């Protein structure tokens, strides 16, 4: 994120991208307040950097949720009860989002980017990780159920969730999260089924690894190309994809990968002796990290 802000500020300052940027705006982005800056209109974040709103949601969530889950593991050790509490929290957020949309008249974009209205996207990932973990738990239901009913139903929910901004601003985000869960479970359990087999291709795996960096820089590249060159839509899209992919790979190798190695040495140090519950906690962290980028992506679309 810091590298993205730095590159974006340089491109704006030298005139490659036709925007202005101030120290206040940079501070807001560094302090993970990008989403509320736009939602409450107290600072105009440059559009090419507004993709950082989802990182704000993630950071707010990761500050609060670990404390909540530590309390749940201490006082309510049953994972199914933990999941029920998380589902209840998701329901409360859905109710709050619906109230803001129908009763308070809050517009679509603030509802799309505010942490208090989108945290359920991450919480649904936690429900999946804690109680229905496809990587650790035993399979519930038949192969036919998951392959031919759950996966298509999940895909249908994802499509239905994006029928229009008015719809997705309330129940749509919830349907999207549920749909993703119904697709993710069979995709992991039956990874070699022909429908999901392409997800294991090396090129797809590689693109998945750089997808986080890809997400961060893609808007900067698009704006830079559109500002500097006269291209038709197809050529502009191709150039943007190639340049973004290269920059994402560079950022992954030089920034993300070294930091990930450092983090792996320092994290989960005290959990290895706790057995399977520890494994669930670690997978919960991994699942929610991916959910922030797939469920809380701009306009409710998936980034990964």
C-alpha positions as a Markdown table, in Angstrom:
| # | Residue | x | y | z |
|---|---|---|---|---|
| 1 | Unk | 0.0 | 0.0 | 0.0 |
| 2 | Unk | 2.8 | 2.4 | 0.9 |
| 3 | Unk | 4.5 | 1.7 | -2.4 |
| 4 | Unk | 1.3 | 2.3 | -4.3 |
| 5 | Unk | 0.7 | 5.6 | -2.6 |
| 6 | Unk | 4.3 | 6.7 | -3.3 |
| 7 | Unk | 4.1 | 5.7 | -6.9 |
| 8 | Unk | 0.7 | 7.4 | -7.3 |
| 9 | Unk | 1.9 | 10.6 | -5.7 |
| 10 | Unk | 4.9 | 10.7 | -8.0 |
| 11 | Unk | 2.8 | 10.1 | -11.1 |
| 12 | Unk | 0.4 | 12.9 | -10.1 |
| 13 | Unk | 3.2 | 15.3 | -9.2 |
| 14 | Unk | 5.0 | 14.9 | -12.5 |
| 15 | Unk | 1.8 | 15.2 | -14.5 |
| 16 | Unk | 1.5 | 11.7 | -15.8 |
| 17 | Unk | -1.9 | 11.5 | -14.2 |
| 18 | Unk | -4.1 | 14.6 | -14.2 |
| 19 | Unk | -5.0 | 14.9 | -10.5 |
| 20 | Unk | -3.8 | 16.8 | -7.5 |
| 21 | Unk | -2.6 | 15.3 | -4.2 |
| 22 | Unk | -1.9 | 16.9 | -0.8 |
| 23 | Unk | -0.1 | 15.9 | 2.3 |
| 24 | Unk | -3.5 | 15.6 | 4.0 |
| 25 | Unk | -4.7 | 13.1 | 1.4 |
| 26 | Unk | -1.6 | 11.0 | 1.7 |
| 27 | Unk | -2.0 | 11.0 | 5.5 |
| 28 | Unk | -5.6 | 9.9 | 5.2 |
| 29 | Unk | -4.6 | 7.0 | 3.0 |
| 30 | Unk | -1.7 | 6.0 | 5.2 |
| 31 | Unk | -4.1 | 6.0 | 8.3 |
| 32 | Unk | -6.5 | 3.7 | 6.5 |
| 33 | Unk | -9.3 | 6.3 | 6.4 |
| 34 | Unk | -9.7 | 6.3 | 2.6 |
| 35 | Unk | -13.2 | 4.8 | 2.7 |
| 36 | Unk | -14.7 | 7.2 | 5.3 |
| 37 | Unk | -13.0 | 10.2 | 3.6 |
| 38 | Unk | -15.1 | 9.6 | 0.5 |
| 39 | Unk | -18.2 | 8.4 | 2.4 |
| 40 | Unk | -18.4 | 11.5 | 4.6 |
| 41 | Unk | -16.8 | 13.9 | 2.0 |
| 42 | Unk | -14.1 | 15.3 | 4.3 |
| 43 | Unk | -11.3 | 14.8 | 1.8 |
| 44 | Unk | -11.2 | 14.2 | -2.0 |
| 45 | Unk | -9.0 | 11.2 | -2.5 |
| 46 | Unk | -7.6 | 11.0 | -6.0 |
| 47 | Unk | -9.6 | 8.6 | -8.0 |
| 48 | Unk | -6.7 | 6.4 | -9.2 |
| 49 | Unk | -5.9 | 5.7 | -5.5 |
| 50 | Unk | -9.4 | 5.2 | -4.3 |
| 51 | Unk | -9.0 | 1.5 | -4.6 |
| 52 | Unk | -7.3 | 1.7 | -1.2 |
| 53 | Unk | -10.8 | 2.0 | 0.4 |
| 54 | Unk | -10.9 | -1.8 | 0.7 |
| 55 | Unk | -7.6 | -1.9 | 2.5 |
| 56 | Unk | -9.2 | 0.5 | 5.0 |
| 57 | Unk | -12.0 | -1.9 | 5.6 |
| 58 | Unk | -9.5 | -4.8 | 6.0 |
| 59 | Unk | -7.4 | -2.9 | 8.5 |
| 60 | Unk | -10.3 | -1.8 | 10.7 |
| 61 | Unk | -11.6 | -5.4 | 10.7 |
| 62 | Unk | -8.2 | -6.8 | 11.6 |
| 63 | Unk | -7.9 | -4.4 | 14.5 |
| 64 | Unk | -11.2 | -5.4 | 16.0 |
| 65 | Unk | -12.0 | -9.0 | 15.0 |
| 66 | Unk | -8.9 | -10.7 | 16.6 |
| 67 | Unk | -9.9 | -9.3 | 20.0 |
| 68 | Unk | -13.5 | -10.5 | 19.5 |
| 69 | Unk | -12.3 | -14.0 | 18.4 |
| 70 | Unk | -9.9 | -14.3 | 21.2 |
| 71 | Unk | -12.8 | -13.7 | 23.6 |
| 72 | Unk | -14.9 | -16.2 | 21.7 |
| 73 | Unk | -12.3 | -18.9 | 21.9 |
| 74 | Unk | -11.8 | -18.3 | 25.6 |
| 75 | Unk | -15.4 | -18.0 | 26.7 |
| 76 | Unk | -17.3 | -19.9 | 23.9 |
| 77 | Unk | -15.0 | -22.8 | 22.7 |
| 78 | Unk | -17.7 | -24.5 | 20.6 |
| 79 | Unk | -17.0 | -23.6 | 17.0 |
| 80 | Unk | -20.6 | -24.0 | 15.9 |
| 81 | Unk | -21.7 | -21.5 | 18.5 |
| 82 | Unk | -19.0 | -19.2 | 17.5 |
| 83 | Unk | -20.2 | -19.4 | 13.9 |
| 84 | Unk | -23.8 | -18.7 | 15.0 |
| 85 | Unk | -22.7 | -15.6 | 16.8 |
| 86 | Unk | -20.8 | -14.4 | 13.7 |
| 87 | Unk | -23.8 | -15.1 | 11.5 |
| 88 | Unk | -25.9 | -13.0 | 14.0 |
| 89 | Unk | -23.4 | -10.2 | 13.6 |
| 90 | Unk | -23.6 | -10.4 | 9.8 |
| 91 | Unk | -27.4 | -10.2 | 10.1 |
| 92 | Unk | -27.1 | -7.1 | 12.3 |
| 93 | Unk | -24.9 | -5.4 | 9.7 |
| 94 | Unk | -27.3 | -6.3 | 6.9 |
| 95 | Unk | -30.1 | -4.7 | 9.0 |
| 96 | Unk | -28.0 | -1.6 | 9.5 |
| 97 | Unk | -27.1 | -1.3 | 5.8 |
| 98 | Unk | -30.7 | -1.7 | 4.9 |
| 99 | Unk | -31.8 | 0.9 | 7.4 |
| 100 | Unk | -29.2 | 3.4 | 6.0 |
| 101 | Unk | -30.4 | 2.7 | 2.4 |
| 102 | Unk | -34.2 | 2.6 | 2.8 |
| 103 | Unk | -34.7 | 4.9 | 5.8 |
| 104 | Unk | -31.7 | 7.3 | 5.9 |
| 105 | Unk | -31.4 | 7.7 | 2.2 |
| 106 | Unk | -27.6 | 7.0 | 2.2 |
| 107 | Unk | -26.3 | 6.6 | -1.4 |
| 108 | Unk | -24.9 | 3.5 | -2.9 |
| 109 | Unk | -21.2 | 4.4 | -2.9 |
| 110 | Unk | -20.8 | 5.1 | 0.8 |
| 111 | Unk | -22.6 | 1.9 | 1.6 |
| 112 | Unk | -20.2 | 0.1 | -0.7 |
| 113 | Unk | -17.1 | 1.4 | 1.0 |
| 114 | Unk | -17.9 | 2.0 | 4.7 |
| 115 | Unk | -16.5 | -0.5 | 7.2 |
| 116 | Unk | -19.7 | -0.5 | 9.3 |
| 117 | Unk | -21.7 | -1.5 | 6.2 |
| 118 | Unk | -19.2 | -4.0 | 4.6 |
| 119 | Unk | -17.5 | -5.8 | 7.5 |
| 120 | Unk | -20.0 | -8.7 | 7.0 |
| 121 | Unk | -18.2 | -9.6 | 3.8 |
| 122 | Unk | -15.2 | -10.5 | 6.0 |
| 123 | Unk | -17.3 | -12.0 | 8.8 |
| 124 | Unk | -18.9 | -14.5 | 6.3 |
| 125 | Unk | -15.4 | -15.6 | 5.5 |
| 126 | Unk | -14.8 | -16.2 | 9.2 |
| 127 | Unk | -18.0 | -18.3 | 9.4 |
| 128 | Unk | -16.7 | -20.4 | 6.6 |
| 129 | Unk | -13.3 | -20.8 | 8.2 |
| 130 | Unk | -14.5 | -21.5 | 11.7 |
| 131 | Unk | -17.4 | -23.9 | 11.1 |
| 132 | Unk | -17.5 | -25.1 | 7.5 |
| 133 | Unk | -13.8 | -25.1 | 6.6 |
| 134 | Unk | -13.4 | -27.0 | 3.3 |
| 135 | Unk | -9.7 | -27.6 | 3.9 |
| 136 | Unk | -10.0 | -29.0 | 7.5 |
| 137 | Unk | -13.5 | -30.2 | 8.2 |
| 138 | Unk | -15.2 | -33.4 | 7.1 |
| 139 | Unk | -17.4 | -33.1 | 4.1 |
| 140 | Unk | -21.1 | -32.6 | 4.9 |
| 141 | Unk | -23.5 | -33.6 | 2.2 |
| 142 | Unk | -22.9 | -35.7 | -1.0 |
| 143 | Unk | -20.6 | -35.0 | -3.9 |
| 144 | Unk | -23.7 | -34.5 | -6.1 |
| 145 | Unk | -25.1 | -31.9 | -3.8 |
| 146 | Unk | -21.9 | -29.8 | -3.8 |
| 147 | Unk | -21.0 | -30.2 | -7.4 |
| 148 | Unk | -24.4 | -29.9 | -9.1 |
| 149 | Unk | -26.5 | -27.9 | -6.7 |
| 150 | Unk | -24.4 | -25.8 | -4.3 |
| 151 | Unk | -21.9 | -24.6 | -6.9 |
| 152 | Unk | -24.5 | -23.5 | -9.5 |
| 153 | Unk | -26.7 | -22.0 | -6.8 |
| 154 | Unk | -23.6 | -20.0 | -5.5 |
| 155 | Unk | -22.9 | -18.8 | -9.0 |
| 156 | Unk | -26.5 | -17.7 | -9.4 |
| 157 | Unk | -26.4 | -15.8 | -6.1 |
| 158 | Unk | -23.3 | -14.0 | -7.2 |
| 159 | Unk | -25.0 | -12.9 | -10.5 |
| 160 | Unk | -28.2 | -11.9 | -8.6 |
| 161 | Unk | -26.2 | -9.9 | -6.2 |
| 162 | Unk | -25.0 | -7.6 | -9.0 |
| 163 | Unk | -28.3 | -6.9 | -10.8 |
| 164 | Unk | -28.1 | -3.2 | -9.9 |
| 165 | Unk | -26.7 | -0.8 | -7.5 |
| 166 | Unk | -30.0 | -0.3 | -5.6 |
| 167 | Unk | -30.2 | -4.1 | -5.1 |
| 168 | Unk | -26.7 | -4.8 | -4.1 |
| 169 | Unk | -26.7 | -1.9 | -1.6 |
| 170 | Unk | -28.6 | -4.0 | 0.9 |
| 171 | Unk | -29.3 | -7.7 | 0.5 |
| 172 | Unk | -27.1 | -8.0 | -2.6 |
| 173 | Unk | -23.8 | -7.9 | -0.6 |
| 174 | Unk | -25.1 | -10.7 | 1.6 |
| 175 | Unk | -26.2 | -12.9 | -1.3 |
| 176 | Unk | -22.8 | -12.3 | -2.9 |
| 177 | Unk | -21.0 | -13.5 | 0.2 |
| 178 | Unk | -23.2 | -16.6 | 0.5 |
| 179 | Unk | -22.7 | -17.3 | -3.2 |
| 180 | Unk | -19.0 | -17.1 | -2.9 |
| 181 | Unk | -19.0 | -19.5 | 0.0 |
| 182 | Unk | -21.1 | -22.0 | -1.9 |
| 183 | Unk | -18.6 | -21.9 | -4.8 |
| 184 | Unk | -15.5 | -21.9 | -2.7 |
| 185 | Unk | -16.3 | -25.0 | -0.7 |
| 186 | Unk | -16.7 | -27.4 | -3.7 |
| 187 | Unk | -13.8 | -25.6 | -5.5 |
| 188 | Unk | -11.5 | -26.6 | -2.7 |
| 189 | Unk | -13.0 | -30.0 | -1.9 |
| 190 | Unk | -13.2 | -31.1 | -5.6 |
| 191 | Unk | -10.3 | -29.1 | -7.0 |
| 192 | Unk | -9.6 | -31.7 | -9.8 |
| 193 | Unk | -13.2 | -31.7 | -11.1 |
| 194 | Unk | -13.2 | -30.4 | -14.6 |
| 195 | Unk | -15.1 | -27.3 | -13.7 |
| 196 | Unk | -12.6 | -26.2 | -11.2 |
| 197 | Unk | -9.5 | -27.8 | -12.7 |
| 198 | Unk | -8.5 | -24.5 | -14.5 |
| 199 | Unk | -8.1 | -22.8 | -11.1 |
| 200 | Unk | -5.1 | -25.1 | -10.5 |
| 201 | Unk | -3.3 | -24.3 | -13.8 |
| 202 | Unk | 0.1 | -22.7 | -13.1 |
| 203 | Unk | -0.8 | -19.5 | -14.9 |
| 204 | Unk | -3.9 | -19.1 | -12.8 |
| 205 | Unk | -2.1 | -19.9 | -9.6 |
| 206 | Unk | 0.6 | -17.3 | -10.6 |
| 207 | Unk | -2.0 | -14.7 | -11.3 |
| 208 | Unk | -3.6 | -15.4 | -8.0 |
| 209 | Unk | -0.3 | -14.9 | -6.2 |
| 210 | Unk | 0.2 | -11.4 | -7.7 |
| 211 | Unk | -3.5 | -10.5 | -7.6 |
| 212 | Unk | -3.2 | -8.3 | -4.4 |
| 213 | Unk | -0.5 | -6.2 | -6.0 |
| 214 | Unk | -2.4 | -6.3 | -9.3 |
| 215 | Unk | -5.4 | -4.8 | -7.6 |
| 216 | Unk | -3.4 | -2.0 | -5.9 |
| 217 | Unk | -1.7 | -0.7 | -9.1 |
| 218 | Unk | -4.2 | -1.5 | -11.9 |
| 219 | Unk | -6.2 | 1.8 | -11.5 |
| 220 | Unk | -3.0 | 3.9 | -11.6 |
| 221 | Unk | -1.9 | 2.2 | -14.8 |
| 222 | Unk | -5.3 | 2.6 | -16.4 |
| 223 | Unk | -5.4 | 6.3 | -15.6 |
| 224 | Unk | -1.8 | 6.9 | -16.7 |
| 225 | Unk | -2.4 | 5.2 | -20.1 |
| 226 | Unk | -5.7 | 7.0 | -20.7 |
| 227 | Unk | -4.1 | 10.3 | -19.7 |
| 228 | Unk | -1.0 | 10.0 | -22.0 |
| 229 | Unk | -2.1 | 8.0 | -25.0 |
| 230 | Unk | -4.8 | 8.0 | -27.6 |
| 231 | Unk | -5.8 | 4.3 | -27.9 |
| 232 | Unk | -8.9 | 2.4 | -28.7 |
| 233 | Unk | -10.6 | 0.5 | -25.9 |
| 234 | Unk | -9.2 | -2.9 | -26.8 |
| 235 | Unk | -5.6 | -1.7 | -27.2 |
| 236 | Unk | -5.8 | 0.3 | -24.0 |
| 237 | Unk | -7.1 | -2.7 | -22.1 |
| 238 | Unk | -4.4 | -4.9 | -23.4 |
| 239 | Unk | -1.6 | -2.4 | -22.6 |
| 240 | Unk | -3.1 | -1.8 | -19.1 |
| 241 | Unk | -3.2 | -5.6 | -18.4 |
| 242 | Unk | 0.4 | -6.2 | -19.5 |
| 243 | Unk | 1.9 | -3.3 | -17.7 |
| 244 | Unk | -0.2 | -3.9 | -14.5 |
| 245 | Unk | 0.8 | -7.6 | -14.5 |
| 246 | Unk | 4.5 | -6.7 | -14.8 |
| 247 | Unk | 4.3 | -4.1 | -12.0 |
| 248 | Unk | 2.3 | -6.5 | -9.8 |
| 249 | Unk | 5.0 | -9.2 | -10.3 |
| 250 | Unk | 7.7 | -6.8 | -9.5 |
| 251 | Unk | 5.9 | -5.6 | -6.3 |
| 252 | Unk | 5.2 | -9.2 | -5.3 |
| 253 | Unk | 8.9 | -10.2 | -5.7 |
| 254 | Unk | 10.4 | -7.1 | -4.1 |
| 255 | Unk | 7.9 | -6.2 | -1.5 |
| 256 | Unk | 5.1 | -8.7 | -0.8 |
| 257 | Unk | 7.1 | -11.9 | -0.8 |
| 258 | Unk | 10.0 | -10.7 | 1.5 |
| 259 | Unk | 7.5 | -9.3 | 4.0 |
| 260 | Unk | 5.5 | -12.5 | 3.9 |
| 261 | Unk | 8.6 | -14.5 | 4.8 |
| 262 | Unk | 9.3 | -12.1 | 7.6 |
| 263 | Unk | 5.7 | -12.4 | 8.9 |
| 264 | Unk | 5.8 | -16.2 | 8.8 |
| 265 | Unk | 8.7 | -16.2 | 11.1 |
| 266 | Unk | 7.0 | -14.0 | 13.7 |
| 267 | Unk | 3.3 | -15.0 | 13.6 |
| 268 | Unk | 1.5 | -17.9 | 15.3 |
| 269 | Unk | 4.5 | -18.5 | 17.5 |
| 270 | Unk | 2.4 | -19.5 | 20.5 |
| 271 | Unk | -0.3 | -21.4 | 18.8 |
| 272 | Unk | 1.5 | -24.5 | 17.5 |
| 273 | Unk | 0.9 | -26.5 | 20.7 |
| 274 | Unk | -2.9 | -25.9 | 20.6 |
| 275 | Unk | -3.8 | -28.6 | 18.1 |
| 276 | Unk | -6.6 | -28.5 | 15.7 |
| 277 | Unk | -8.2 | -25.4 | 17.1 |
| 278 | Unk | -5.0 | -23.6 | 16.3 |
| 279 | Unk | -5.2 | -24.8 | 12.7 |
| 280 | Unk | -8.7 | -23.4 | 12.5 |
| 281 | Unk | -7.6 | -20.1 | 13.8 |
| 282 | Unk | -4.7 | -19.9 | 11.2 |
| 283 | Unk | -7.0 | -20.9 | 8.4 |
| 284 | Unk | -9.5 | -18.3 | 9.6 |
| 285 | Unk | -6.9 | -15.6 | 9.2 |
| 286 | Unk | -6.0 | -16.8 | 5.7 |
| 287 | Unk | -9.6 | -17.1 | 4.6 |
| 288 | Unk | -10.6 | -13.6 | 5.9 |
| 289 | Unk | -7.5 | -12.1 | 4.3 |
| 290 | Unk | -8.7 | -13.4 | 0.9 |
| 291 | Unk | -12.3 | -12.4 | 1.6 |
| 292 | Unk | -11.3 | -8.7 | 1.9 |
| 293 | Unk | -10.0 | -8.7 | -1.6 |
| 294 | Unk | -12.8 | -10.9 | -3.2 |
| 295 | Unk | -15.9 | -9.9 | -1.4 |
| 296 | Unk | -15.2 | -6.3 | -0.5 |
| 297 | Unk | -13.8 | -5.3 | -3.9 |
| 298 | Unk | -15.2 | -2.2 | -5.6 |
| 299 | Unk | -18.8 | -2.3 | -6.7 |
| 300 | Unk | -19.2 | -5.6 | -4.9 |
| 301 | Unk | -17.2 | -7.5 | -7.5 |
| 302 | Unk | -14.4 | -10.0 | -6.9 |
| 303 | Unk | -10.9 | -9.0 | -7.2 |
| 304 | Unk | -9.2 | -12.3 | -7.0 |
